[in-house]
Amino acid sequence: MKRFYILAAVLFFIPALLLAEDRSIPLNEALRLALEKNNLIRAAEYEKEAADHGVSVSRSRYLPRILLDESFSSTNSPTRAFMMKLDQARLSENDLLINNLNRPSSTNNFRTALTLEQPLVDLSIGYGSAMAERDAEGKNLSLERRREEIGYRLFSACLEAQKAEAMLEITSRAVMDAREHLRLAKVRTEAGMGLKSDELRAATFLAEREQQEITAKNKVVLAGMRLSLLTGGTGGETVRIREKIIPPQLKLSGREVLLLALKNRKELQEMAKETEKAGVAVKIAESAFFPTLYASATYEMNDRDTPFYQDNNAWVVGANLRWELFDGMRRGGERSRARARQNAAGEYLLEQEKEIAFQARESLLQREEAGKRLEVAGAAQMDAAEGVRLISKRFSNSLAAMIELLDAQTALNRARATVVENEADYAQATARVWYTAGIFLKEVMK
């Protein structure tokens, strides 16, 4: 049975080692790689870039538009044929004869026009630019939020990897202890002082610990592969953090954490920008009630036979005032809808403030809880280790049964694992406080 478990461990674990290349880097380097190469951050950067271009696009509406048109027409319509010849400066006395006016022959015209349009008064342009600017500011905040999120996820993954390595160390130590218990049981059996059942029980206990060691080794590999993904890798390699992450200290009071959260959390700032955008949308809807004024200038050439050529040329300069006086109440409905969305955005903002304040208080309570649990777990580990020492002596002197020793050893193994988990939880809880306060990268990158 023992050989079977060892063979299973080899067959299960060796392929993972062959596929995964190990790479060891410091924590700061891992954070730098994650912030530079993570696909989610790069996607947020492209979204910010697109929003910045959107600002340029909206502002370009202030500038004149220059259009070049080339059109061809052929007609025997009396009025159009007459106007074509007039535009081409080809109108003759023969064309003014009544019969020729009423029934003209077909006439062709190539019209080339160069037109300039310039907005003079259009309130929607300014408000559209303001909307684009708010959107760009929101995308920048989204990028910063994504950076905080990825940094926090990487730190959490580092803690998981560290915990996996510590658990592997604990399970390996548990295997060694189980082997020692099995050795003692065999010695006692050979000396005629022990029971065969104790030896079998110890062998089963060892097999269980060896299975746990197999699982722990696999978790170490998977944790390293997760770190590789977060740092921009493909997942075909494993990344290890060189230094041990110790639970960081927190020098902020609860009130300071709450104030920082309301000030720095990018989600809240994004929601504020959405509220501002909703306000601008109301102004855009209201601008539809006002007139627009555009100036235009056109230079045109008309030719009977050749495009982009001229039998004659002309120019037109003018301005156009457009004021929509009645539209079936459409603009009023658009304005009401925009105001309703503005009110909704304001309510979302208030709810977000409450949620962030709750998260800040929650993270502080969770950190306090994690610290107390770590203290209790440390004391429990010491007690469990002393219990194993005492029962081991009693077992050597035939004063305790093997089941008592194995139960004590199980309690010690569990206590060691609990300490490792609580250490990771305490570090994670502190990082959570920084994250909810919106200062995670600032604190970790110090």
Backbone hydrogen bonds, N-H to C=O, Kabsch-Sander energy under -0.5 kcal/mol:
donor,donor_aa,acceptor,acceptor_aa,energy
5,Y,1,M,-1.9
6,I,2,K,-2.1
7,L,3,R,-2.5
8,A,4,F,-2.5
9,A,5,Y,-2.2
10,V,6,I,-2.0
11,L,7,L,-2.7
12,F,8,A,-2.2
13,F,9,A,-2.5
14,I,10,V,-2.2
17,L,13,F,-1.7
18,L,14,I,-2.1
19,L,15,P,-2.0
20,A,16,A,-1.8
21,E,19,L,-0.5
21,E,236,G,-0.7
23,R,238,T,-1.7
25,I,23,R,-0.5
25,I,240,R,-2.8
30,A,26,P,-2.0
31,L,27,L,-2.4
32,R,28,N,-2.3
33,L,29,E,-2.5
34,A,30,A,-2.3
35,L,31,L,-2.4
36,E,32,R,-1.4
37,K,33,L,-3.1
38,N,34,A,-1.6
42,R,38,N,-2.2
43,A,39,N,-2.4
44,A,40,L,-1.9
45,E,41,I,-2.1
46,Y,42,R,-2.0
47,E,43,A,-2.1
48,K,44,A,-2.1
49,E,45,E,-2.4
50,A,46,Y,-2.5
51,A,47,E,-2.1
52,D,48,K,-2.3
53,H,49,E,-2.1
54,G,50,A,-1.7
55,V,51,A,-1.4
56,S,52,D,-1.5
57,V,53,H,-2.4
58,S,54,G,-2.3
59,R,55,V,-2.3
60,S,56,S,-1.5
61,R,58,S,-1.1
62,Y,59,R,-1.9
63,L,60,S,-1.1
65,R,117,E,-2.8
67,L,115,T,-3.0
69,D,67,L,-0.5
69,D,113,A,-2.8
71,S,111,R,-2.3
73,S,109,N,-2.2
75,T,107,T,-2.2
81,A,77,S,-3.2
82,F,78,P,-2.2
83,M,79,T,-2.2
84,M,80,R,-2.6
85,K,81,A,-2.2
86,L,82,F,-2.0
87,D,83,M,-2.9
88,Q,84,M,-1.9
89,A,86,L,-0.9
90,R,85,K,-2.9
91,L,85,K,-0.7
95,D,92,S,-0.6
96,L,92,S,-0.5
96,L,93,E,-1.3
97,L,94,N,-1.1
101,L,97,L,-2.7
102,N,98,I,-2.5
103,R,99,N,-2.4
107,T,75,T,-3.0
109,N,73,S,-2.3
110,F,303,D,-3.7
111,R,71,S,-2.8
111,R,109,N,-0.6
112,T,110,F,-0.6
112,T,301,M,-3.2
113,A,69,D,-2.6
114,L,299,Y,-3.2
115,T,67,L,-2.9
115,T,113,A,-0.6
116,L,297,A,-3.1
117,E,65,R,-2.8
118,Q,295,A,-3.0
120,L,293,L,-3.0
121,V,293,L,-2.2
125,I,122,D,-1.4
126,G,122,D,-0.7
127,Y,123,L,-1.9
128,G,124,S,-2.2
129,S,125,I,-2.2
130,A,126,G,-2.1
131,M,127,Y,-2.2
132,A,128,G,-2.2
133,E,129,S,-2.3
134,R,130,A,-2.1
135,D,131,M,-2.2
136,A,132,A,-2.3
137,E,133,E,-2.4
138,G,134,R,-2.3
139,K,135,D,-2.2
140,N,136,A,-1.9
141,L,137,E,-2.0
142,S,138,G,-2.2
143,L,139,K,-2.1
144,E,140,N,-2.1
145,R,141,L,-2.5
146,R,142,S,-2.4
147,R,143,L,-2.1
148,E,144,E,-2.2
149,E,145,R,-2.6
150,I,146,R,-2.8
151,G,147,R,-2.5
152,Y,148,E,-2.4
153,R,149,E,-2.5
154,L,150,I,-2.6
155,F,151,G,-2.4
156,S,152,Y,-2.4
157,A,153,R,-2.4
158,C,154,L,-2.6
159,L,155,F,-2.2
160,E,156,S,-2.2
161,A,157,A,-2.6
162,Q,158,C,-2.6
163,K,159,L,-2.7
164,A,160,E,-2.5
165,E,161,A,-2.2
166,A,162,Q,-2.3
167,M,163,K,-2.8
168,L,164,A,-2.0
169,E,165,E,-2.2
170,I,166,A,-2.3
171,T,167,M,-2.8
172,S,168,L,-2.5
173,R,169,E,-2.2
174,A,170,I,-2.4
175,V,171,T,-2.1
176,M,172,S,-2.0
177,D,173,R,-2.5
178,A,174,A,-2.6
179,R,175,V,-2.4
180,E,176,M,-2.0
181,H,177,D,-2.3
182,L,178,A,-2.3
183,R,179,R,-2.4
184,L,180,E,-2.4
185,A,181,H,-2.3
186,K,182,L,-2.4
187,V,183,R,-2.5
188,R,184,L,-2.5
189,T,185,A,-2.2
190,E,186,K,-3.0
191,A,187,V,-1.9
192,G,189,T,-1.3
193,M,188,R,-2.8
194,G,188,R,-1.6
199,E,195,L,-1.4
200,L,196,K,-2.3
201,R,197,S,-2.7
202,A,198,D,-2.4
203,A,199,E,-2.0
204,T,200,L,-2.4
205,F,201,R,-2.3
206,L,202,A,-2.2
207,A,203,A,-2.2
208,E,204,T,-2.1
209,R,205,F,-2.0
210,E,206,L,-2.3
211,Q,207,A,-2.0
212,Q,208,E,-2.0
213,E,209,R,-1.9
214,I,210,E,-1.9
215,T,211,Q,-2.1
216,A,212,Q,-2.4
217,K,213,E,-2.4
218,N,214,I,-1.9
219,K,215,T,-2.1
220,V,216,A,-1.7
221,V,217,K,-1.8
222,L,218,N,-2.5
223,A,219,K,-2.4
224,G,220,V,-2.1
225,M,221,V,-2.1
226,R,222,L,-2.2
227,L,223,A,-2.0
228,S,224,G,-1.8
229,L,225,M,-2.0
230,L,226,R,-2.1
231,T,227,L,-1.6
232,G,229,L,-1.5
233,G,228,S,-3.3
238,T,21,E,-3.2
239,V,224,G,-1.6
240,R,23,R,-3.1
242,R,25,I,-1.9
242,R,240,R,-0.5
246,I,244,K,-0.7
251,K,249,Q,-0.5
257,V,253,S,-2.3
258,L,254,G,-2.1
259,L,255,R,-2.5
260,L,256,E,-2.5
261,A,257,V,-2.3
262,L,258,L,-2.1
263,K,259,L,-1.3
264,N,260,L,-3.3
265,R,261,A,-1.9
269,Q,265,R,-1.7
270,E,266,K,-2.8
271,M,267,E,-2.1
272,A,268,L,-2.0
273,K,269,Q,-2.0
274,E,270,E,-2.2
275,T,271,M,-1.9
276,E,272,A,-2.1
277,K,273,K,-2.7
278,A,274,E,-2.0
279,G,275,T,-1.8
280,V,276,E,-2.3
281,A,277,K,-2.4
282,V,278,A,-1.4
283,K,279,G,-1.5
284,I,280,V,-2.4
285,A,281,A,-2.2
286,E,282,V,-2.2
287,S,283,K,-2.0
288,A,284,I,-0.7
288,A,285,A,-0.7
289,F,286,E,-1.8
290,F,287,S,-1.6
292,T,322,R,-2.6
293,L,121,V,-2.6
294,Y,320,N,-2.3
295,A,118,Q,-3.0
296,S,318,G,-2.8
297,A,116,L,-2.2
298,T,316,V,-3.2
299,Y,114,L,-2.5
300,E,314,A,-2.9
301,M,112,T,-3.2
302,N,312,N,-2.5
303,D,110,F,-2.1
309,Y,306,T,-0.8
311,D,302,N,-3.2
312,N,302,N,-1.6
314,A,300,E,-2.3
316,V,298,T,-2.6
318,G,296,S,-2.6
320,N,294,Y,-3.3
322,R,292,T,-2.8
322,R,320,N,-0.5
325,L,323,W,-0.8
330,R,327,D,-0.7
333,G,329,M,-1.8
334,E,330,R,-2.4
335,R,331,R,-2.3
336,S,332,G,-2.2
337,R,333,G,-2.5
338,A,334,E,-2.2
339,R,335,R,-2.3
340,A,336,S,-2.2
341,R,337,R,-2.1
342,Q,338,A,-2.0
343,N,339,R,-2.3
344,A,340,A,-2.2
345,A,341,R,-2.5
346,G,342,Q,-2.0
347,E,343,N,-1.9
348,Y,344,A,-2.4
349,L,345,A,-2.1
350,L,346,G,-2.0
351,E,347,E,-2.4
352,Q,348,Y,-2.5
353,E,349,L,-2.2
354,K,350,L,-2.0
355,E,351,E,-2.5
356,I,352,Q,-2.5
357,A,353,E,-2.2
358,F,354,K,-2.3
359,Q,355,E,-2.6
360,A,356,I,-2.2
361,R,357,A,-2.1
362,E,358,F,-3.0
363,S,359,Q,-2.5
364,L,360,A,-1.6
365,L,361,R,-2.1
366,Q,362,E,-2.6
367,R,363,S,-2.0
368,E,364,L,-2.2
369,E,365,L,-2.5
370,A,366,Q,-2.6
371,G,367,R,-2.3
372,K,368,E,-1.9
373,R,369,E,-2.5
374,L,370,A,-2.0
375,E,371,G,-1.8
376,V,372,K,-2.3
377,A,373,R,-2.7
378,G,374,L,-2.2
379,A,375,E,-2.0
380,A,376,V,-2.4
381,Q,377,A,-2.1
382,M,378,G,-1.8
383,D,379,A,-2.2
384,A,380,A,-2.5
385,A,381,Q,-2.5
386,E,382,M,-2.1
387,G,383,D,-2.3
388,V,384,A,-2.2
389,R,385,A,-2.0
390,L,386,E,-2.3
391,I,387,G,-2.6
392,S,388,V,-2.3
393,K,389,R,-1.6
394,R,390,L,-2.2
395,F,391,I,-2.8
396,S,392,S,-2.2
397,N,393,K,-1.5
398,S,395,F,-1.7
399,L,394,R,-3.9
400,A,394,R,-0.7
404,E,401,A,-0.5
405,L,401,A,-1.6
406,L,402,M,-2.8
407,D,403,I,-2.2
408,A,404,E,-2.2
409,Q,405,L,-2.6
410,T,406,L,-2.5
411,A,407,D,-2.2
412,L,408,A,-2.1
413,N,409,Q,-2.7
414,R,410,T,-2.5
415,A,411,A,-2.3
416,R,412,L,-2.6
417,A,413,N,-2.3
418,T,414,R,-2.2
419,V,415,A,-2.1
420,V,416,R,-2.0
421,E,417,A,-2.5
422,N,418,T,-2.6
423,E,419,V,-2.4
424,A,420,V,-2.1
425,D,421,E,-2.5
426,Y,422,N,-2.4
427,A,423,E,-2.1
428,Q,424,A,-2.6
429,A,425,D,-2.6
430,T,426,Y,-1.9
431,A,427,A,-2.3
432,R,428,Q,-2.2
433,V,429,A,-1.7
434,W,430,T,-2.0
435,Y,431,A,-2.6
436,T,432,R,-2.8
437,A,433,V,-1.6
438,G,434,W,-0.5
438,G,435,Y,-1.2
439,I,434,W,-2.4
440,F,434,W,-0.5
443,E,439,I,-2.1
444,V,440,F,-2.8
445,M,441,L,-2.4
446,K,443,E,-0.9
